[in-house]
């Protein structure tokens, strides 16, 4: 029985957990339960999946991948993890354009919360969705395809519309990646040459531990092709495998020393075979329009004295704009400011509130699966389609069977 999320900071209040393995079993759970919430791999850090009634785990909704080479898509069970789908695609000569830091996350859970990877020219994981099959609270099986009326509102759904049972994703021919890590880039240089820096490879991540506020500790680059990235400033390339967290051995991280390797072994930061990240942590993330990146980072810098004692590392990544209503990149290219914190919940929540307030002028959007205060004014101001989403949720779930306090606050913010 799922009693807690992955980090252990959320204890689920569910009376029961059901693990259906088919559409008919999903329909049976919805018919027999009161309130229901879907649970993926448990990598959310807030109460988005919590319920006092029935948790519906997607862990057994893992239908084998079905590749449509002509359409360049793959259809897969919603509960499958990205790290399990990737080898199946690679074996047939196909790839996903993007992966998140962790390959351990479930596909449906990741897209429902707007999870993303990195890359100036690469969309979020949600933007790769070509179609969804879901079971509504009344038991109706609905398929939504890109271009359909409700599709753009249904991908990043927060679990508000139904239980997703299958997902169809865009794929492309397999490709190779060379990953390299560079150390100690002056923050002043990073901000002055920010666009050049983030465009220096297919995917770029900046890691800042804030023990020295004026230095970016590591720059992780993932390049397609054989040329090494050309980074601004005088920065040294790491000569041995490293971890982005201080004092943590790098066995769990993907190869970094410039060796050519398949996309699935380089795009994620961590290996599927190892426990992801540090485990004992909390996470929050704020995503700002690309045009406001430098101002937002400087706003974080102004709070460095409060951030530094609590943070393990902050990661900065980029993503291409999309049209999904609740996506972090909806309507504009975006930059993610992701914080991995020590597990000191009350202190972290206080600093997260200050960060959200400081970044409001820069149009910051909170990640739906991370720690956030869910401020109503903030939500209304940064998601113009929030009202449309609330109407969509009411239409798919008029009796509120999928609601919980987290979702109630989001929908209430829409007015």
C-alpha positions, 0 to 999 in steps of 0.5 A: 500500500502506498503510504507516502510519496518518494521523499517521505514528506507527504503521508497519504490519507487514503483509506485504500489503494487500488492498482488496476491493470486494465481500462475495465478495472479502472472503470470498476474502481471509479464506479465503486469509490467515492473520491479518487486520485491517481498516483504515479511514481510518487515523485511529487512533493506536495499534496496533489495526489492525496485523498482521504478515500481511494488512491488509484495507482497506475503502476500496473497500467503498463501496456507494451509500447506500440510504435507507429513508424509512419506517424512517428509515435509510440503508444504506451501504458500510462503507468510505464516509467520513461526509463522503461520505455526508452530501451524499448524505443532504442531497440527499434531505432527510435528515441524521445526528444527529451527526458527529465532528470530522473528516468524513474518517473511515470509517463502519465504523472510527469505530463499531468504536472508539466514536468520537463527536461532541458533544451532551448529547442526542446519542448517539455515532456508534455509537449511530446504528447500526441494523444491521450486515452482517459477514463472519466469519472462516469466510466466513459473512455475518451481519446483526445488527439492533438488538434481536438477541442479539449486537447491543449487543456487536457495534457497538463491536467493535474489529474482533474479530468479522469484516469489516463490509461494510455499516452501516445508520444512523438518519437524520432530516429535514435541519436547519440549524445556526448555529455560533458561537465564544466566547473566553476563559471562566474555568475557574472559571466553566466548572466552576461552571456546567458543566451550563448551559454544555454544555446551551447548544447542540445541540453544545458543545466546550470547547478548552483549550490549557493555556498559561493553566491558568485559562482555557478558550480557546474555546467552540464552539457548534452550535445548532439554531434561530435563538437564540444560546446563553446562556453563563455568565460574561462571554465574548466572541463571536469576530468572525472565523473561528478555529482551535482550535490556536494559530497555525494558519490557520482555512481548514480549519474549518467556518463559525463566525460564526453564519450559518445552514447545513446540518447537514453544513457545521457539525456537524464542526469541519473541512471534508472538502475540507481536510487535517484538523486539524494532521496532525503530532499524536498523540491520546489521550482519556479519557471519564468519567461525566457526574456526574464531569466536574468532578472529572476536569477538576480532576484534569487541572488538577493535572497542568497543568505536565506537560500544557502543554509537550506538548499542542496543545489539549484538547477537552471534549465530552458525549454521551448514554448508550447500551447498547453494551458497549464504547461510551464512553457505555455505561450513562451519559452521558459527558464526553470529555477529548480531547488533541491532542499534539505528536508527541513519542511517548515523552514523550506516552505517559508523560503519558498514563499519568499522566492515566489513573492520575489519572482512574481514581478518576473511572471514566475509559475510554480511547478505543479508537482513541487512545494508551492504556496498556491497563491490564488493571485499568482496562479490567475496572473501567470496562467491566462487559461486557468478559467478555461481549465476550471470549466473543462474540469467541471465538464469532465467531472461535474460531481467532483469525484477527482477533487481534493484540497490541492485541486480545490485551491487551484480551481478556486483561484480561477474564480 
